[in-house]
């Protein structure tokens, strides 16, 4: 365990702040905006995880009753009484 670790966790690489400072310094040296770099990193991680979730769900059949239960038990009133806008005949969920 790293003797200077305030959390007690084992660290195998550079400390987060040192790594963040080095990354920000490298971005500035390249003439890039560090804030945009951080935003892009967070967005790419989110997109990757969303893609994995969608890929997994694409292989699982969705049952109408489980979908109906998820919509009708929503904590958001607008979703609990949602109209089906993509159904060709329209109408409400039954």
C-alpha positions in Angstrom: 0.0 0.0 0.0 1.3 3.5 -0.8 2.4 5.1 2.5 1.0 8.5 1.4 -2.4 7.2 0.3 -5.0 9.1 2.4 -7.8 6.6 1.4 -5.8 3.4 2.2 -6.3 2.1 -1.4 -3.4 0.5 -3.2 -2.3 2.7 -6.1 -0.4 1.2 -9.0 0.1 4.3 -11.1 0.6 7.9 -10.7 -1.7 9.7 -8.3 -4.9 11.0 -9.8 -4.0 14.7 -9.3 -0.6 14.3 -10.8 -2.0 12.4 -13.8 -4.7 15.0 -14.2 -2.2 17.8 -14.0 0.0 16.1 -16.6 -3.0 15.5 -18.9 -4.1 19.1 -18.7 -0.5 20.3 -19.3 -0.2 18.0 -22.4 -3.5 19.3 -23.7 -2.5 22.9 -23.2 0.9 22.2 -24.9 -1.0 20.9 -27.9 -3.1 24.0 -28.0 -6.3 22.2 -26.9 -8.9 23.3 -24.4 -8.6 20.9 -21.4 -12.3 21.3 -20.5 -13.3 20.1 -24.0 -11.0 17.2 -23.6 -12.6 16.1 -20.3 -16.1 16.5 -21.7 -15.1 14.5 -24.8 -13.7 11.8 -22.5 -16.8 11.6 -20.4 -19.0 11.5 -23.5 -17.0 8.7 -25.1 -17.2 6.6 -22.0 -21.0 7.2 -21.7 -21.4 6.4 -25.4 -19.4 3.2 -25.1 -21.5 2.0 -22.1 -24.7 3.0 -23.8 -23.7 1.0 -26.8 -22.9 -2.1 -24.7 -26.3 -1.8 -23.1 -28.1 -1.5 -26.4 -26.2 -4.4 -27.9 -27.1 -6.6 -24.9 -30.8 -5.6 -25.1 -30.9 -6.2 -28.8 -30.4 -9.9 -28.2 -33.0 -10.1 -25.5 -36.7 -10.3 -26.4 -38.9 -7.7 -24.9 -42.2 -8.9 -23.5 -45.2 -6.6 -23.9 -46.3 -7.1 -20.3 -42.9 -6.2 -18.9 -42.7 -3.1 -21.0 -46.3 -2.1 -20.0 -45.4 -2.7 -16.3 -42.3 -0.5 -16.6 -44.2 2.3 -18.2 -47.2 2.2 -15.9 -45.1 2.0 -12.8 -42.9 5.0 -13.8 -42.3 7.6 -11.1 -42.9 10.2 -13.8 -46.6 11.0 -14.4 -45.9 11.9 -18.0 -44.5 8.4 -18.7 -47.2 6.6 -16.7 -49.9 8.0 -19.0 -47.8 8.1 -22.1 -49.5 7.9 -25.5 -48.0 5.6 -28.1 -46.8 8.0 -30.7 -44.9 5.4 -32.9 -47.8 2.9 -33.3 -49.4 3.2 -36.7 -52.9 3.1 -35.1 -52.0 5.4 -32.3 -53.9 4.9 -29.0 -53.0 4.4 -25.5 -51.0 1.5 -23.9 -53.4 -1.2 -22.7 
